[in-house]
Amino acid sequence: MNFPAFRFFDRGQQLMRLQGYVTAQLRIETENEHVKFQSHPLITNKQEVPAYVEMVKAYLDKGCDREADIQLMFQMFFCRHADNFQIFLEEMVRDIAETQPELLEGVKIKGADKLDPAQRRAKRLDRVSRLSLRELGELLSSTIGFNLFTSTADAAIVERLFDIRNLITHNYGIADTMFLSRHPDFGLAEGEQLQFEPEDIGSAFQRLNEASGDIQKRAQARFGLWSSGA
């Protein structure tokens, strides 16, 4: 069925399956390394000390590398969920514009008078894809009176997720002054990196899935879209 929110959900489910598989494999490798380390024979003489120290150092270094790899993986999955939500919004705008062409008329592009209708449409849709979440919300509200979110609380939740995505994309997830001014509740100091748990990724996907379903439901009722699911 050709519902944008359904495609978002399917892609998100795929990401969650992949995350679960990769996380399980990393845990197995970590446990195997721990068992191997624990089974090392006890030192019986001082000549064995240098080799044992090197082994411990290698074990700790590998553990640090593994933790860094896990955090990088979580960053990648978090960003992909946010990217998929943005794709959902772009697909929805494209479909709304079929019945509400004035929506795209509100998107300013250079040299519009020199382009044919198809070219203007393509350029405006491309411009929409580059808008921030807040800018897209303002465009929909000002041109066709459609609000992305039904409450400031719902808007704040999704905007927070996008701010996290942007921090990862543009600053490796390291807290800067701008991010901390918007989200002081994270308890981070400037220069500290956001840390993720698997539950954080699942919660983000759930929030975005709820938002996509609500937005699609209201857009379908308002503009008569996707009525046949085709």
PASEBA-1860 file (N, C-alpha, C; in nm, 3 decimals):
! residues 230
1> MNFPAFRF> 0.085/-0.119/0.000/0.000/0.000/0.000/0.089/0.124/0.000 ~ 0.050/0.225/-0.076/0.137/0.339/-0.101/0.117/0.449/0.002 ~ 0.127/0.414/0.130/0.117/0.512/0.237/0.258/0.548/0.284 ~ 0.294/0.675/0.282/0.430/0.714/0.325/0.465/0.666/0.465 ~ 0.369/0.673/0.559/0.398/0.631/0.696/0.424/0.481/0.704 ~ 0.360/0.403/0.618/0.385/0.259/0.617/0.527/0.230/0.572 ~ 0.573/0.305/0.471/0.710/0.285/0.425/0.810/0.324/0.533 ~ 0.781/0.433/0.605/0.867/0.473/0.715/0.874/0.362/0.820
9> FDRGQQLM> 0.758/0.305/0.853/0.753/0.200/0.954/0.831/0.077/0.909 ~ 0.813/0.036/0.784/0.883/-0.082/0.733/1.034/-0.063/0.736 ~ 1.079/0.055/0.694/1.223/0.083/0.695/1.277/0.086/0.838 ~ 1.198/0.141/0.929/1.239/0.146/1.068/1.249/0.007/1.129 ~ 1.152/-0.079/1.096/1.156/-0.216/1.146/1.280/-0.288/1.095 ~ 1.315/-0.265/0.970/1.435/-0.325/0.914/1.560/-0.279/0.990 ~ 1.566/-0.150/1.019/1.679/-0.098/1.095/1.686/-0.159/1.234 ~ 1.572/-0.174/1.299/1.571/-0.232/1.433/1.616/-0.378/1.430
17> RLQGYVTA> 1.576/-0.453/1.326/1.622/-0.592/1.314/1.773/-0.597/1.296 ~ 1.823/-0.511/1.209/1.967/-0.509/1.183/2.043/-0.467/1.308 ~ 1.992/-0.368/1.378/2.058/-0.325/1.501/2.064/-0.439/1.602 ~ 1.955/-0.511/1.617/1.951/-0.623/1.710/2.051/-0.731/1.674 ~ 2.062/-0.759/1.544/2.155/-0.863/1.498/2.300/-0.821/1.524 ~ 2.335/-0.700/1.486/2.473/-0.653/1.503/2.509/-0.644/1.651 ~ 2.416/-0.592/1.732/2.442/-0.582/1.875/2.466/-0.718/1.937 ~ 2.385/-0.818/1.898/2.401/-0.953/1.951/2.537/-1.010/1.913
25> QLRIETEN> 2.580/-0.988/1.789/2.710/-1.038/1.746/2.824/-0.973/1.823 ~ 2.813/-0.844/1.847/2.917/-0.776/1.924/2.921/-0.825/2.067 ~ 2.807/-0.853/2.123/2.803/-0.906/2.260/2.866/-1.043/2.268 ~ 2.842/-1.126/2.166/2.902/-1.259/2.163/3.055/-1.249/2.156 ~ 3.103/-1.160/2.069/3.248/-1.142/2.056/3.308/-1.090/2.186 ~ 3.239/-0.996/2.249/3.289/-0.940/2.375/3.294/-1.047/2.484 ~ 3.191/-1.129/2.491/3.187/-1.235/2.592/3.297/-1.338/2.566 ~ 3.318/-1.374/2.441/3.424/-1.471/2.408/3.562/-1.418/2.446
33> EHVKFQSH> 3.584/-1.289/2.421/3.711/-1.229/2.459/3.729/-1.228/2.610 ~ 3.619/-1.201/2.683/3.625/-1.200/2.829/3.656/-1.339/2.883 ~ 3.592/-1.440/2.828/3.617/-1.578/2.872/3.762/-1.616/2.846 ~ 3.812/-1.578/2.729/3.951/-1.608/2.695/4.046/-1.539/2.792 ~ 4.016/-1.416/2.827/4.100/-1.342/2.921/4.097/-1.406/3.059 ~ 3.978/-1.442/3.103/3.963/-1.502/3.236/4.030/-1.638/3.247 ~ 4.041/-1.706/3.136/4.100/-1.841/3.139/4.251/-1.841/3.127 ~ 4.311/-1.725/3.118/4.457/-1.718/3.107/4.521/-1.774/3.234
41> PLITNKQE> 4.621/-1.857/3.221/4.687/-1.917/3.341/4.744/-1.810/3.433 ~ 4.743/-1.838/3.562/4.799/-1.746/3.658/4.950/-1.733/3.638 ~ 5.004/-1.618/3.671/5.148/-1.596/3.660/5.219/-1.674/3.770 ~ 5.324/-1.742/3.731/5.399/-1.824/3.828/5.538/-1.769/3.856 ~ 5.586/-1.677/3.769/5.717/-1.618/3.794/5.722/-1.480/3.733 ~ 5.819/-1.401/3.781/5.825/-1.261/3.739/5.858/-1.243/3.592 ~ 5.919/-1.346/3.529/5.951/-1.336/3.388/5.825/-1.327/3.300 ~ 5.716/-1.376/3.354/5.591/-1.375/3.278/5.516/-1.242/3.289
49> VPAYVEMV> 5.560/-1.157/3.380/5.487/-1.032/3.406/5.479/-0.941/3.283 ~ 5.589/-0.912/3.212/5.579/-0.822/3.096/5.477/-0.870/2.992 ~ 5.478/-0.999/2.963/5.384/-1.052/2.864/5.240/-1.041/2.914 ~ 5.222/-1.062/3.045/5.087/-1.053/3.101/5.037/-0.908/3.097 ~ 5.124/-0.815/3.128/5.087/-0.673/3.123/5.046/-0.634/2.981 ~ 5.119/-0.680/2.882/5.086/-0.649/2.743/4.951/-0.709/2.705 ~ 4.924/-0.830/2.756/4.796/-0.894/2.726/4.681/-0.816/2.787 ~ 4.699/-0.772/2.912/4.594/-0.694/2.979/4.571/-0.563/2.904
57> KAYLDKGC> 4.680/-0.498/2.865/4.668/-0.372/2.792/4.592/-0.393/2.660 ~ 4.624/-0.500/2.588/4.556/-0.529/2.462/4.408/-0.557/2.485 ~ 4.377/-0.627/2.594/4.238/-0.658/2.628/4.159/-0.531/2.657 ~ 4.219/-0.441/2.735/4.151/-0.316/2.768/4.135/-0.226/2.646 ~ 4.241/-0.221/2.563/4.233/-0.140/2.441/4.123/-0.191/2.349 ~ 4.115/-0.324/2.337/4.012/-0.381/2.251/3.873/-0.351/2.307 ~ 3.860/-0.353/2.439/3.732/-0.320/2.500/3.691/-0.176/2.473 ~ 3.789/-0.084/2.480/3.759/0.057/2.450/3.720/0.074/2.304
65> DREADIQL> 3.791/0.005/2.216/3.758/0.012/2.074/3.619/-0.042/2.049 ~ 3.585/-0.151/2.116/3.454/-0.212/2.098/3.344/-0.117/2.143 ~ 3.364/-0.052/2.256/3.264/0.042/2.306/3.247/0.160/2.210 ~ 3.360/0.208/2.155/3.352/0.317/2.058/3.279/0.273/1.932 ~ 3.303/0.149/1.890/3.235/0.096/1.771/3.084/0.086/1.795 ~ 3.047/0.043/1.915/2.905/0.029/1.948/2.838/0.167/1.946 ~ 2.903/0.266/2.003/2.845/0.400/2.004/2.831/0.456/1.863 ~ 2.931/0.429/1.778/2.922/0.474/1.639/2.805/0.407/1.569
73> MFQMFFCR> 2.786/0.278/1.595/2.674/0.206/1.534/2.541/0.268/1.578 ~ 2.529/0.297/1.708/2.405/0.356/1.757/2.381/0.494/1.694 ~ 2.487/0.571/1.677/2.473/0.700/1.609/2.419/0.683/1.468 ~ 2.474/0.585/1.397/2.433/0.561/1.259/2.286/0.522/1.251 ~ 2.242/0.433/1.340/2.103/0.390/1.338/2.009/0.504/1.378 ~ 2.049/0.582/1.477/1.967/0.696/1.518/1.948/0.791/1.401 ~ 2.056/0.826/1.334/2.048/0.918/1.221/1.963/0.862/1.109 ~ 1.972/0.733/1.085/1.896/0.673/0.975/1.746/0.681/1.002
81> HADNFQIF> 1.705/0.662/1.128/1.563/0.676/1.161/1.516/0.820/1.134 ~ 1.596/0.918/1.176/1.560/1.058/1.152/1.557/1.089/1.002 ~ 1.654/1.035/0.929/1.657/1.056/0.784/1.532/0.996/0.719 ~ 1.492/0.878/0.763/1.374/0.814/0.707/1.248/0.896/0.735 ~ 1.242/0.957/0.853/1.128/1.042/0.885/1.125/1.163/0.793 ~ 1.241/1.217/0.764/1.247/1.331/0.672/1.202/1.289/0.532 ~ 1.240/1.170/0.490/1.193/1.119/0.361/1.041/1.105/0.361 ~ 0.986/1.055/0.472/0.841/1.045/0.486/0.776/1.182/0.464
89> LEEMVRDI> 0.832/1.285/0.526/0.776/1.419/0.513/0.785/1.468/0.368 ~ 0.897/1.441/0.303/0.914/1.484/0.164/0.813/1.414/0.073 ~ 0.791/1.285/0.094/0.693/1.211/0.014/0.553/1.267/0.038 ~ 0.523/1.300/0.163/0.391/1.354/0.195/0.370/1.490/0.128 ~ 0.472/1.576/0.134/0.462/1.707/0.069/0.439/1.691/-0.081 ~ 0.509/1.599/-0.141/0.490/1.573/-0.285/0.346/1.535/-0.315 ~ 0.290/1.448/-0.231/0.153/1.403/-0.255/0.052/1.513/-0.226 ~ 0.075/1.592/-0.121/-0.015/1.703/-0.090/-0.016/1.804/-0.204
97> AETQPELL> 0.101/1.827/-0.262/0.112/1.926/-0.369/0.030/1.888/-0.491 ~ -0.005/1.761/-0.505/-0.090/1.719/-0.616/-0.228/1.783/-0.606 ~ -0.278/1.797/-0.485/-0.411/1.856/-0.465/-0.405/1.999/-0.415 ~ -0.288/2.039/-0.363/-0.271/2.174/-0.311/-0.147/2.238/-0.375 ~ -0.153/2.272/-0.504/-0.035/2.325/-0.573/0.017/2.456/-0.514 ~ -0.068/2.529/-0.441/-0.022/2.654/-0.381/0.086/2.630/-0.276 ~ 0.095/2.506/-0.226/0.199/2.473/-0.130/0.337/2.499/-0.190 ~ 0.360/2.450/-0.311/0.490/2.468/-0.373/0.511/2.609/-0.424
105> EGVKIKGA> 0.402/2.680/-0.449/0.416/2.819/-0.492/0.482/2.903/-0.383 ~ 0.469/2.857/-0.259/0.530/2.929/-0.147/0.678/2.900/-0.131 ~ 0.731/2.811/-0.215/0.874/2.778/-0.209/0.949/2.862/-0.310 ~ 1.034/2.949/-0.264/1.103/3.042/-0.353/1.225/2.976/-0.417 ~ 1.237/2.992/-0.548/1.354/2.943/-0.622/1.400/3.052/-0.719 ~ 1.526/3.047/-0.753/1.580/3.147/-0.846/1.541/3.113/-0.990 ~ 1.512/3.217/-1.067/1.485/3.199/-1.209/1.359/3.120/-1.239 ~ 1.261/3.128/-1.149/1.138/3.049/-1.168/1.068/3.080/-1.299
113> DKLDPAQR> 1.073/3.208/-1.341/1.002/3.249/-1.463/1.066/3.193/-1.589 ~ 1.186/3.143/-1.580/1.255/3.087/-1.696/1.237/2.935/-1.708 ~ 1.165/2.876/-1.614/1.148/2.731/-1.612/1.007/2.693/-1.653 ~ 0.993/2.573/-1.712/0.858/2.526/-1.742/0.798/2.467/-1.614 ~ 0.668/2.440/-1.612/0.602/2.394/-1.489/0.667/2.271/-1.425 ~ 0.706/2.175/-1.508/0.767/2.053/-1.454/0.900/2.083/-1.388 ~ 0.978/2.172/-1.448/1.107/2.209/-1.391/1.090/2.287/-1.261 ~ 0.991/2.377/-1.259/0.966/2.453/-1.136/0.925/2.359/-1.023
121> RAKRLDRV> 0.840/2.266/-1.055/0.796/2.170/-0.953/0.914/2.089/-0.899 ~ 0.999/2.040/-0.989/1.114/1.959/-0.947/1.208/2.040/-0.859 ~ 1.235/2.163/-0.898/1.326/2.247/-0.820/1.266/2.281/-0.683 ~ 1.136/2.305/-0.681/1.074/2.339/-0.553/1.071/2.218/-0.459 ~ 1.047/2.100/-0.514/1.051/1.981/-0.430/1.193/1.956/-0.379 ~ 1.290/1.985/-0.463/1.429/1.972/-0.418/1.459/2.071/-0.307 ~ 1.406/2.191/-0.320/1.425/2.293/-0.215/1.359/2.249/-0.085 ~ 1.241/2.188/-0.095/1.172/2.139/0.024/1.258/2.036/0.097
129> SRLSLREL> 1.326/1.951/0.021/1.408/1.846/0.082/1.523/1.902/0.164 ~ 1.556/2.029/0.143/1.668/2.091/0.212/1.624/2.179/0.329 ~ 1.493/2.189/0.351/1.443/2.268/0.462/1.464/2.194/0.594 ~ 1.485/2.271/0.700/1.488/2.209/0.832/1.347/2.169/0.872 ~ 1.335/2.091/0.976/1.203/2.049/1.024/1.118/2.170/1.060 ~ 1.177/2.268/1.126/1.103/2.388/1.165/1.059/2.467/1.042 ~ 1.148/2.479/0.944/1.115/2.554/0.822/1.004/2.486/0.744 ~ 1.008/2.353/0.738/0.903/2.280/0.667/0.769/2.299/0.738
137> GELLSSTI> 0.770/2.293/0.869/0.647/2.315/0.944/0.589/2.453/0.919 ~ 0.676/2.552/0.913/0.630/2.689/0.886/0.574/2.701/0.745 ~ 0.635/2.635/0.649/0.587/2.639/0.511/0.447/2.580/0.501 ~ 0.426/2.464/0.559/0.295/2.398/0.553/0.189/2.482/0.623 ~ 0.226/2.539/0.736/0.130/2.619/0.812/0.092/2.747/0.740 ~ 0.191/2.814/0.682/0.166/2.946/0.622/0.099/2.937/0.485 ~ 0.125/2.829/0.410/0.071/2.821/0.274/-0.062/2.749/0.265 ~ -0.080/2.642/0.341/-0.204/2.565/0.329/-0.273/2.542/0.465
145> GFNLFTST> -0.221/2.604/0.570/-0.285/2.592/0.700/-0.283/2.453/0.759 ~ -0.178/2.377/0.729/-0.166/2.241/0.784/-0.048/2.237/0.880 ~ -0.076/2.200/1.004/0.028/2.191/1.106/0.085/2.050/1.111 ~ 0.217/2.042/1.111/0.280/1.910/1.122/0.244/1.843/1.253 ~ 0.238/1.920/1.358/0.212/1.864/1.491/0.092/1.935/1.554 ~ 0.019/1.862/1.635/-0.104/1.915/1.693/-0.081/1.985/1.826 ~ 0.041/1.978/1.878/0.072/2.046/2.004/0.218/2.086/2.004 ~ 0.250/2.186/2.084/0.389/2.228/2.097/0.473/2.119/2.161
153> ADAAIVER> 0.411/2.038/2.247/0.484/1.929/2.312/0.526/1.824/2.209 ~ 0.434/1.787/2.119/0.467/1.689/2.015/0.576/1.743/1.923 ~ 0.565/1.871/1.888/0.666/1.933/1.802/0.802/1.931/1.870 ~ 0.804/1.962/1.999/0.931/1.969/2.073/0.999/1.832/2.078 ~ 0.921/1.725/2.089/0.979/1.591/2.095/1.053/1.559/1.966 ~ 0.989/1.583/1.852/1.052/1.550/1.724/1.166/1.646/1.694 ~ 1.150/1.773/1.726/1.258/1.870/1.703/1.381/1.833/1.785 ~ 1.359/1.782/1.904/1.471/1.738/1.990/1.546/1.624/1.923
161> LFDIRNLI> 1.473/1.528/1.867/1.537/1.416/1.798/1.617/1.465/1.677 ~ 1.563/1.562/1.607/1.636/1.616/1.492/1.757/1.697/1.535 ~ 1.749/1.765/1.648/1.866/1.836/1.700/1.977/1.737/1.734 ~ 1.939/1.622/1.789/2.039/1.518/1.818/2.099/1.466/1.688 ~ 2.014/1.442/1.589/2.064/1.396/1.459/2.162/1.496/1.400 ~ 2.128/1.623/1.407/2.216/1.726/1.353/2.348/1.735/1.428 ~ 2.342/1.716/1.560/2.465/1.720/1.640/2.557/1.604/1.600 ~ 2.499/1.487/1.576/2.579/1.373/1.531/2.637/1.399/1.393
169> THNYGIAD> 2.552/1.448/1.303/2.593/1.468/1.164/2.700/1.575/1.151 ~ 2.688/1.682/1.228/2.776/1.797/1.208/2.885/1.811/1.313 ~ 2.875/1.735/1.425/2.977/1.753/1.529/3.009/1.623/1.601 ~ 2.991/1.511/1.532/3.024/1.379/1.589/2.949/1.348/1.717 ~ 2.839/1.417/1.741/2.764/1.393/1.864/2.824/1.459/1.986 ~ 2.919/1.550/1.965/2.985/1.618/2.077/2.908/1.746/2.109 ~ 2.868/1.759/2.233/2.784/1.872/2.274/2.855/2.005/2.253 ~ 2.784/2.098/2.190/2.837/2.233/2.171/2.743/2.334/2.238
177> TMFLSRHP> 2.781/2.461/2.232/2.705/2.564/2.301/2.561/2.572/2.252 ~ 2.541/2.564/2.120/2.408/2.574/2.065/2.318/2.460/2.114 ~ 2.369/2.338/2.109/2.290/2.223/2.153/2.257/2.233/2.301 ~ 2.354/2.269/2.381/2.332/2.277/2.526/2.235/2.388/2.563 ~ 2.234/2.497/2.485/2.141/2.605/2.514/1.997/2.561/2.489 ~ 1.978/2.471/2.391/1.845/2.421/2.360/1.804/2.306/2.450 ~ 1.902/2.227/2.494/1.871/2.105/2.570/1.964/2.092/2.692 ~ 1.950/2.183/2.789/2.036/2.175/2.908/2.008/2.053/2.994
185> DFGLAEGE> 1.892/1.989/2.974/1.855/1.875/3.057/1.937/1.750/3.029 ~ 2.018/1.750/2.922/2.101/1.633/2.895/2.209/1.615/3.001 ~ 2.242/1.721/3.072/2.343/1.709/3.177/2.483/1.694/3.123 ~ 2.506/1.736/3.000/2.639/1.727/2.940/2.713/1.858/2.956 ~ 2.844/1.848/2.959/2.928/1.967/2.952/2.972/1.985/2.807 ~ 3.003/2.107/2.771/3.050/2.133/2.636/3.175/2.048/2.608 ~ 3.175/1.980/2.494/3.287/1.893/2.458/3.264/1.747/2.490 ~ 3.161/1.716/2.569/3.128/1.577/2.598/3.043/1.518/2.485
193> QLQFEPED> 3.058/1.388/2.463/2.986/1.322/2.355/2.861/1.251/2.407 ~ 2.753/1.263/2.332/2.631/1.190/2.366/2.657/1.040/2.365 ~ 2.601/0.971/2.462/2.613/0.826/2.469/2.474/0.765/2.454 ~ 2.466/0.656/2.379/2.338/0.593/2.350/2.331/0.452/2.408 ~ 2.210/0.413/2.444/2.177/0.275/2.477/2.080/0.225/2.371 ~ 2.068/0.093/2.354/1.973/0.042/2.254/1.832/0.095/2.273 ~ 1.793/0.115/2.401/1.659/0.164/2.429/1.637/0.306/2.375 ~ 1.744/0.383/2.366/1.732/0.519/2.313/1.692/0.517/2.166
201> IGSAFQRL> 1.748/0.422/2.092/1.717/0.412/1.950/1.572/0.364/1.932 ~ 1.533/0.265/2.010/1.396/0.214/2.002/1.295/0.320/2.038 ~ 1.325/0.400/2.140/1.233/0.506/2.182/1.221/0.612/2.074 ~ 1.333/0.648/2.010/1.329/0.748/1.904/1.244/0.699/1.787 ~ 1.262/0.573/1.750/1.182/0.517/1.640/1.034/0.517/1.676 ~ 1.001/0.481/1.799/0.861/0.478/1.841/0.799/0.618/1.833 ~ 0.872/0.718/1.880/0.822/0.856/1.876/0.798/0.901/1.732 ~ 0.894/0.873/1.645/0.880/0.915/1.506/0.771/0.836/1.435
209> NEASGDIQ> 0.754/0.711/1.472/0.648/0.630/1.412/0.511/0.684/1.452 ~ 0.495/0.720/1.579/0.369/0.778/1.624/0.342/0.910/1.551 ~ 0.447/0.991/1.536/0.430/1.120/1.468/0.392/1.101/1.322 ~ 0.457/1.007/1.253/0.427/0.985/1.111/0.284/0.936/1.093 ~ 0.238/0.848/1.182/0.102/0.798/1.172/-0.001/0.908/1.192 ~ 0.024/0.995/1.289/-0.069/1.105/1.316/-0.070/1.205/1.200 ~ 0.047/1.240/1.150/0.055/1.336/1.040/-0.015/1.280/0.916 ~ 0.012/1.155/0.885/-0.051/1.094/0.767/-0.202/1.087/0.781
217> KRAQARFG> -0.249/1.049/0.900/-0.394/1.038/0.922/-0.463/1.172/0.899 ~ -0.404/1.279/0.950/-0.465/1.411/0.934/-0.455/1.461/0.791 ~ -0.343/1.433/0.726/-0.327/1.475/0.585/-0.423/1.398/0.495 ~ -0.443/1.272/0.525/-0.536/1.192/0.445/-0.678/1.245/0.457 ~ -0.718/1.277/0.579/-0.854/1.330/0.600/-0.870/1.469/0.540 ~ -0.767/1.550/0.551/-0.775/1.689/0.505/-0.772/1.701/0.352 ~ -0.686/1.622/0.287/-0.662/1.639/0.144/-0.711/1.524/0.057 ~ -0.773/1.424/0.121/-0.827/1.312/0.045/-0.721/1.228/-0.024
225> LWSSGA> -0.605/1.213/0.042/-0.493/1.139/-0.018/-0.497/0.991/0.018 ~ -0.436/0.912/-0.068/-0.412/0.770/-0.042/-0.539/0.692/-0.008 ~ -0.652/0.738/-0.061/-0.779/0.677/-0.023/-0.789/0.532/-0.064 ~ -0.725/0.496/-0.176/-0.731/0.357/-0.222/-0.610/0.278/-0.181 ~ -0.510/0.347/-0.121/-0.387/0.278/-0.085/-0.301/0.246/-0.205 ~ -0.335/0.301/-0.320/-0.259/0.270/-0.440/-0.144/0.366/-0.457
END
